[in-house]
């Protein structure tokens, strides 16, 4: 009986410790970390920029605009976005988390280059994912859910003849009464880790493709 009492006491102590840690970390996250990660790499103008799908989710709980400069033209970046998906090209991120350990593609996959409105972009097994809502080749790709609570857009904005800004925006309205709220809160904190890796992965691959294309053009001339 004494052992049971000790176990219960230890559980209570652990719970109190966890609550204390969360209570200390939450204000720091909300005050400094969250504002930074919701606009990683993006300028004030890019955060304010209107993007496709913005009108779909009203008053989003999670509204993240991230950006990176890629030394390539939109046509060298677009194919990497089109083929994204679980068991497709992967997510160019931490494959052991989002692609069952299968390495993300390091080349353009011809079989994954056709896209239509209504296509599923798989994010995991069992048909879990988002759907293609609209797109314009070499300009933007808009994904969303079926309930109008989520949009995810990729935009390509040329800077000059050699550089392009890749901007992605996720707008999500949390349903606080849904069991999925646990996923939403985990996404709120951890999304930047995966998204940063993904965007830098696209950058590396697209710049490599642009270099190969330039060399091929030089050889031909």
C-alpha positions as CSV (number, residue, x, y, z in Angstrom):
1,X,0.0,0.0,0.0
2,X,2.9,2.3,0.8
3,X,4.4,1.7,-2.6
4,X,1.1,2.7,-4.3
5,X,1.1,5.8,-2.2
6,X,4.7,6.6,-3.2
7,X,3.8,6.1,-6.9
8,X,0.8,8.4,-6.7
9,X,2.9,11.0,-4.9
10,X,5.6,10.8,-7.6
11,X,3.0,11.2,-10.4
12,X,1.6,14.3,-8.7
13,X,5.0,15.8,-8.3
14,X,5.8,15.0,-12.0
15,X,2.5,16.6,-13.0
16,X,3.3,19.7,-11.0
17,X,6.8,20.0,-12.6
18,X,5.4,19.7,-16.1
19,X,2.7,22.3,-15.4
20,X,5.4,24.6,-14.0
21,X,7.7,24.1,-17.1
22,X,4.8,24.7,-19.5
23,X,3.7,27.8,-17.5
24,X,7.2,29.2,-17.7
25,X,7.8,28.3,-21.4
26,X,4.4,29.4,-22.8
27,X,4.8,33.1,-22.3
28,X,8.3,33.0,-23.8
29,X,6.9,31.1,-26.8
30,X,4.0,33.4,-27.3
31,X,5.9,36.7,-26.8
32,X,9.1,36.0,-28.8
33,X,9.3,32.6,-30.5
34,X,5.9,32.4,-32.1
35,X,6.0,35.9,-33.8
36,X,9.4,35.1,-35.2
37,X,8.6,31.6,-36.5
38,X,5.3,32.8,-38.1
39,X,7.2,35.1,-40.4
40,X,10.6,33.3,-40.8
41,X,12.5,34.9,-43.7
42,X,9.6,37.1,-44.8
43,X,9.7,40.9,-45.1
44,X,7.0,43.2,-43.8
45,X,5.8,43.7,-47.4
46,X,5.6,39.9,-47.9
47,X,3.7,39.3,-44.7
48,X,1.2,42.0,-45.8
49,X,1.0,40.8,-49.4
50,X,-2.3,39.3,-50.6
51,X,-1.9,35.7,-51.8
52,X,-4.2,33.2,-53.4
53,X,-6.6,31.6,-50.9
54,X,-6.4,34.4,-48.3
55,X,-10.1,34.9,-48.4
56,X,-11.0,31.3,-47.7
57,X,-10.0,31.1,-44.0
58,X,-11.4,34.0,-42.0
59,X,-9.7,35.0,-38.7
60,X,-7.1,32.2,-38.8
61,X,-5.6,31.1,-35.5
62,X,-2.4,30.1,-37.2
63,X,-1.2,32.5,-40.0
64,X,2.3,31.8,-41.1
65,X,4.2,33.5,-44.0
66,X,7.7,32.2,-44.6
67,X,10.1,33.1,-47.4
68,X,13.5,32.3,-48.9
69,X,15.5,33.7,-51.8
70,X,16.5,31.1,-54.4
71,X,19.1,31.7,-57.1
72,X,16.9,30.3,-59.8
73,X,14.0,31.2,-62.0
74,X,10.4,30.1,-61.2
75,X,10.5,27.4,-63.9
76,X,13.5,25.7,-62.1
77,X,11.6,25.8,-58.7
78,X,8.0,24.9,-59.8
79,X,8.7,21.2,-60.6
80,X,9.9,20.6,-57.0
81,X,6.7,22.0,-55.6
82,X,4.4,20.1,-58.0
83,X,5.9,16.7,-57.0
84,X,5.7,17.2,-53.2
85,X,3.9,14.6,-51.2
86,X,4.2,11.5,-49.0
87,X,5.5,8.5,-51.1
88,X,5.9,10.9,-54.0
89,X,9.0,13.2,-53.9
90,X,8.6,13.5,-50.2
91,X,8.7,16.8,-48.3
92,X,12.4,17.7,-48.6
93,X,12.4,17.8,-44.8
94,X,13.1,15.3,-42.1
95,X,12.1,12.1,-44.0
96,X,12.1,9.9,-40.9
97,X,9.2,12.1,-39.6
98,X,7.1,12.9,-42.7
99,X,8.0,10.2,-45.3
100,X,8.4,7.0,-43.4
101,X,12.2,7.3,-43.7
102,X,12.1,7.2,-47.5
103,X,14.6,9.9,-48.7
104,X,13.1,12.8,-50.5
105,X,13.7,13.0,-54.3
106,X,16.9,14.6,-55.5
107,X,15.6,14.8,-59.1
108,X,12.5,15.8,-61.0
109,X,10.1,12.9,-61.2
110,X,8.3,13.0,-64.6
111,X,5.4,10.8,-63.3
112,X,4.6,13.3,-60.6
113,X,4.6,16.5,-62.7
114,X,1.0,16.4,-63.8
115,X,-1.4,18.3,-61.5
116,X,-5.1,19.0,-61.6
117,X,-7.5,20.9,-59.3
118,X,-8.9,18.4,-56.9
119,X,-5.8,16.2,-56.7
120,X,-4.8,14.9,-53.3
121,X,-1.4,15.9,-52.0
122,X,-0.8,13.0,-49.6
123,X,0.7,14.0,-46.2
124,X,0.7,10.5,-44.8
125,X,-0.8,7.0,-45.2
126,X,-4.6,6.4,-45.3
127,X,-5.6,9.2,-47.6
128,X,-4.6,11.9,-45.2
129,X,-3.6,15.1,-46.9
130,X,-4.6,18.4,-48.6
131,X,-6.2,19.0,-52.0
132,X,-5.1,21.2,-54.9
133,X,-7.5,24.1,-55.0
134,X,-5.9,26.3,-57.7
135,X,-2.6,26.8,-59.4
136,X,-0.9,28.7,-62.1
137,X,2.3,27.1,-63.4
138,X,5.5,28.9,-62.3
139,X,3.5,31.3,-60.2
140,X,1.5,29.7,-57.4
141,X,0.1,26.5,-56.0
142,X,-2.8,26.6,-53.6
143,X,-3.8,23.6,-51.4
144,X,-6.6,23.4,-48.9
145,X,-8.9,21.1,-46.9
146,X,-12.5,20.2,-47.5
147,X,-13.9,22.3,-44.7
148,X,-12.5,25.7,-45.5
149,X,-10.4,25.8,-42.3
150,X,-7.0,25.4,-43.9
151,X,-5.2,26.9,-46.9
152,X,-1.5,26.4,-47.8
153,X,-0.1,28.4,-50.8
154,X,3.3,28.5,-52.4
155,X,4.1,31.6,-54.4
156,X,7.0,32.3,-56.7
157,X,8.0,36.0,-57.1
158,X,10.9,36.8,-59.4
159,X,13.4,39.3,-58.1
160,X,15.5,39.6,-61.3
161,X,16.7,37.2,-64.0
162,X,18.6,35.0,-61.6
163,X,16.7,35.1,-58.3
164,X,13.2,34.3,-57.1
165,X,11.5,34.7,-53.8
166,X,9.7,31.5,-52.7
167,X,6.9,32.4,-50.2
168,X,4.7,30.0,-48.5
169,X,1.6,30.9,-46.4
170,X,-0.4,28.6,-44.1
171,X,-3.7,29.8,-42.7
172,X,-5.5,27.5,-40.3
173,X,-8.4,28.1,-38.0
174,X,-8.3,25.9,-34.9
175,X,-11.4,24.0,-33.8
176,X,-10.8,24.0,-30.0
177,X,-13.5,21.3,-29.4
178,X,-12.0,18.8,-32.0
179,X,-9.7,16.0,-30.9
180,X,-7.4,17.3,-33.7
181,X,-6.6,20.3,-31.4
182,X,-3.6,18.2,-30.1
183,X,-2.3,18.0,-33.7
184,X,-2.9,21.8,-34.2
185,X,-1.0,22.7,-31.1
186,X,1.9,20.4,-32.0
187,X,1.9,22.0,-35.5
188,X,1.9,25.5,-33.9
189,X,5.1,24.8,-32.2
190,X,6.9,22.4,-34.5
191,X,5.8,23.5,-38.0
192,X,8.7,25.9,-38.4
193,X,11.2,23.1,-37.9
194,X,9.8,21.1,-40.8
195,X,8.9,24.1,-43.0
196,X,12.3,25.7,-42.7
197,X,14.0,22.4,-43.7
198,X,11.5,21.9,-46.6
199,X,12.1,25.4,-48.0
200,X,15.8,25.1,-47.8
201,X,15.6,21.7,-49.4
202,X,13.7,23.2,-52.3
203,X,16.2,26.0,-52.5
204,X,19.2,23.6,-52.7
205,X,17.6,21.4,-55.3
206,X,16.3,24.2,-57.5
207,X,19.7,26.0,-57.4
208,X,21.4,22.8,-58.4
209,X,18.9,22.4,-61.3
210,X,19.4,26.0,-62.4
211,X,23.2,25.5,-62.5
212,X,22.8,22.3,-64.5
213,X,20.5,24.1,-67.0
214,X,22.9,27.0,-67.3
215,X,25.8,24.6,-68.0
216,X,23.8,22.7,-70.6
217,X,23.0,26.0,-72.3
218,X,26.6,27.0,-72.4
219,X,27.7,23.7,-73.8
220,X,25.1,24.0,-76.6
221,X,26.3,27.5,-77.5
